[in-house]
Amino acid sequence: MRLNGASILLKSLEALGVEVAFGYPGGQVLPLYDALIDSGIRHVLVRHEQAAAHAADGYARASGRTGVCIATSGPGATNLVTGLATAFMDSVPVVAVTGQVSVGLLGRDSFQEADISGITIPITKHNYIVKNVADLARTICEAFHIASTGRKGPVLVDIPRDVQQAETEFVWPQPVNLPGYRPRTEPDPDQVEVAASAILEARKPLICAGGGVISSGASAELAMLAERIQSPVTTTLMGMGAMPADSPLFLGMPGMHGTVAANRAIMECDLLVAVGMRFDDRVTGRVDGFAPDAKIVHIDIDRAEMGKNVRVDYPVVGDAGACLRALLERIAGPATADVMRARAEWLDYLRSIRQRRSTRGSPSANGHHPRPAQVLRLLSEMAGDDAIIATDVGQHQMWVAQHYPFRSPRTLLTSGGLGTMGYGLPAAIGAQIARPEAMVVLVSGDGSFLMNSQELATVKANGLPVKMLVFNNGCLGMVRQWQELFFRKRYSQSLLTGSPDLVKLAEAYGIEGMRVSRASRVGPTLEAALGRPGPVLVDIVLDTEENVFPMVPPAASLEQIIEGPGSVN
């Protein structure tokens, strides 16, 4: 069958099972958008290309499938950069298709020409520029294979306009033969044997699970290992939901805004089993003070992560699920009675800390404004265990991690590694399209929300029942908190004066808006908002001085945790 490049691209996407793409048209993708009219692929028109990348990312995280976004050349392509960097840092499978000026115009500073392939080298797993239409189907097949295997991540395919218009025979399936790309999924048996021996001997073990557990679908294996060896479990921000929050073994999140119990466990354990996490600085604090008494087992699919940030005593390279299954085969039963008694005492000690020292914020200055913990507790009770929560970045993100009890994987969508404000609303859009039956709730802050608030139009145009809760403290909350605690209350450019009325903004897009400014009205307002069949925005007015605690100061070790406002010097 002879087709032009635009049709070949769409036929390839269809053959790969793609059902939806998020994008924004422009001059160099007009052939593609013309072909879309006759395609079975659903196109979601966003209002900014950055939102297309974030929506594809949210779609991928919520569904486990590869997300797709489309943009034109030049500024359209460069507007994808933040979204691609977000997906790259969090290992999310996304394929970005960009238009480009015709091959003969490349390198001439042509109108809307940008070297998007060169620009995105550091923030994509791989990228292509297709200069011959005969290579297009194979390239698309390779792009999806690379994005969705090994350590997952974004891949960009740049297609000049004349390649979209040129014709050739369309042949499918396309074989994938990448001699230099052989991701290792099954662990080395010797590595498993050594790690298993260390686990069996540990008297104070701790499991720390990251996003790799969710990416590999290994939550059941994680819980099984924790139960078998009676180890407490902490999960990074990206690993939230990998272990049910109501498990008696769960300690919460570690790190800068982690629980006292999780951080204490890291500082006092004798063996740390890290699964699918990369020891980023927000988890470790000062590296030379991290887990000082522990040997470290590191399970990760990316060999490059071994020893990159912290010393590793027992590396196990492979897919998290495959590695956990191999460990379970080797650790068929409990350890010795003496070791199991020590572990029981260790668990009791950590549980007592967890019960005594729950996370908290600063007291409400005027006594009547809603408190984040209260809002999130009520939200969890009303939304149900399977609700998908998308967040932006800032104080509200940490309050969600501290107070919302995630019980299932793929129910928290948040920008971890890059910390991208403006991520939440388009990610919620992607999640709602991926999971139309699910309750999808955005929890944002007023600063983050305004970065991509134009996507309210996308919500309305597509009839998406996304519920949007905006914690509105009239400032850049986390910036203001750092200025209060570490910059002598010199508040430089952190107050958001001139911001719009968010209820009126929602109504301008044809979306119902509500506001709650008293704690006593949080429950009824949430009940009304979640009960509506369509989208709703709830403006939740907080005290400007509301802070996130506990907190480990920058460049400090985890033992230097600030538990509340009374312990700040």
Secondary structure, DSSP 8 states (H G I E B T S, - for coil): -EEEHHHHHHHHHHHTT--EEEE---GGGHHHHHHHTTSSSEEEE-SSHHHHHHHHHHHHHHHSS-EEEEE-STHHHHTTHHHHHHHHHTT--EEEEEEE--GGGTTTT-TT---HHHHTGGGSSEEEE--SGGGHHHHHHHHHHHHHSSS--EEEEEEEHHHHH-EEE---S-----TT-----S--HHHHHHHHHHHHH-SSEEEEE-HHHHHTT-HHHHHHHHHHHT--EEE-GGGTTSS-TTSTTB----STT--HHHHHHHHH-SEEEEES----HHHHSSGGGSSTT-EEEEEES-GGGTTTSS--SEEEES-HHHHHHHHHHH--S---HHHHHHHHHHHHHHHHHHHH---EE---SSS-S--HHHHHHHHHHHH-TT-EEEE-SSHHHHHHHHHS---STT-EE---SS--TT-HHHHHHHHHHH-TTS-EEEEEEHHHHTTSGGGHHHHHHTT---EEEEEE-SB-HHHHHHHHHHSTT---S-B-TT---HHHHHHHTT-EEEEE-SGGGHHHHHHHHHHSSS-EEEEEE--TT--EESB--TT--GGG-B-SGGG--
